[in-house]
Amino acid sequence: MMVKNADQIDTAEVQMDGVKGTSIQWLASKTDGAPNFAMRRFKVIPGGKIDLHQHPWEHEIYILSGKGIAYNDKEKRDIGTGDVLFIPVDEPHGYDNTGDDDLIFICMVPNSGDPR
């Protein structure tokens, strides 16, 4: 069993074209011995964003706090605390923080989506 406190896990700025004001923490991943999934926590500051992009893996997302907009190439949806999102394989997706507080969410991906 692995137990660690998220406040003690390194935070890194997301380095990707079209990303502004966003950091990531790898909470549990293959480096911790998790064979199937990686759990990450993202923080998008007010006015921050993750522009439209896509991956060959699914995402499961749980919004911990804040509010914003999630979008794909067809629609935009308001998101906020307690919302759950599923992003299918190869679906374009992006997020904007439209609130006054940090938009914080957990994002799960298969380890095939773990670049480390």
N, C-alpha and C positions, 0 to 999 in steps of 0.2 A: 504494500500500500504506500502510495506517495501522498504526503500532506504538506502543503506549503501555503503561506499567506500571500495573496495576490499583491498586497502592498510592498512585498519584498522581492518581487519579480521585476527584472529589468524592463524598462520601457524604451522603445525606439521610435523615432519618427518614420512614418511610412514614406518610402522613397519610390514613387511611381508617378509617371506623367499624369497630370490632372488632379493630383491630390494636394490639398492645402489644409494645414492645421489639424493633422490626424496622426495619432500615435497608436502603437500596437504593443501588446504584451502576449507572449506565448505562455499561456497558463499551464497547459498540459499538451504534450506532443510526443513524437517518436523519440526525442531526446530524453524523455522521462520514462520511456518504455511502453508508451501507449501504442499498440499495434495497428489500430484502425483509424482513429480520428485525432485531429488537433483542435484544441479549444483555445481561442484567442479572445482577448478583450481589447476593443477599439475605443478610443476617445477622440471625438471630433469637436473641436472648440467652436464657439459661436462664430458663424460665418465660414467655418471650414467645410470641406467637401471631399468627396471621392467621386470623380467624374465617371461617366458611363464606360464600362469595361466588361470583359467576360473571361471565363475560365472553363477548361474542360472538366470541371468538378462542381458538385452541388455545394450550396451553403445553407445552413440552418442558423437563424439569427434570433436572439432574444434581446429586446431593448430594456436595459436596466434603468436608464434615466434620460431625461431630455426629450426633445422633440425635433422633428425634421421632416424631410420628404425622401421617400425611396422611389426610384423610378427605373423603368426599363425603356425600350425603344418604342413602346406603345402607350404607356400610361404613367401618371404620377400619383402616389398615394401618401397621405399624411401618416406619419408614424410617431409613436410616443411610448412612454413607460408602460411596460407590460405587453407590448405587441410582439408577435412572433411572425417571422418571415421565412419563407422557403424560396430559394433561388435555384431553379433547375440548372442542370449542366448546360453550358454554353449560352445561357440567357444573358443578354446585356443588362447591366444593373449599375446603379449609382446612388449616392446618398448625399444630401445637403443638410447641414444643421441650420434650421430656420429659427431656433429659439435663442433665449438669452443665457442659457446654461449649457454645459457640456452635454453632447449626445454620446452616451456610453452604451455599448452593446457587446454581448457575447456572440461570437461567430464560430461555428463548428464547420470544419471541412475534413474530407478524408485525407489521410496522410499523403496521398498523391498530390495534394495541393500544398504540402509543406515544403517550401523551398530550401529549408535548412539542412 
